[in-house]
Amino acid sequence: MSDDSLPAVRELRLVVTAADYDAALHFYRDVLGLPERAAFSSDGGRVSILEAGRATLEITDPNHAAFIDDVEVGRRVAGHIRVAFQVDDSTATTAKLAAAGAEVVAEPTRTPWNSLNARLEAPGALQLTLFTELGDGGDAGDAGDGS
């Protein structure tokens, strides 16, 4: 018997297949600072599960995705998946990730939803938004990354 007051989904896990596993693991675990919850191996393969705080799934239509890209970068650049991390200091974190090999697509920019957002191309072929909430600037949805 299930408890209907509990959500059916308990965890969101974004699974990234990275051609250079070691570089991607180093970048996300050691540089970005996502703690490793578990690691497993199979014949010739490895996986690490990294904690990333609270997870949300942001669904956007193409027009709003283009708007977010325009605000953060100035042009449409993201594919159909982009990963957004809320960090305490998007400027410092952008510099730290760039020094570790991420390509900065756009430096931190103040958004209409009152956050400071940067865009990077990162290991694992992921485009990242780093966002720092700047305080109460009105409600533009839940997230500082444009939802």
Secondary structure, 3 states (H helix, E strand, C coil): CCCCCCCCCCCCCCCCCCCCHHHHHHHHHHHCCCCEEEEEEECCEEEEEECCCCCCCCCCCHHHHHHHHHHHCCCCCCCCCCEEEECCCHHHHHHHHHHCCCEEEEEEEECCCCEEEEEEEECCCEEEEEEEECCCCCCCCCCCCCC
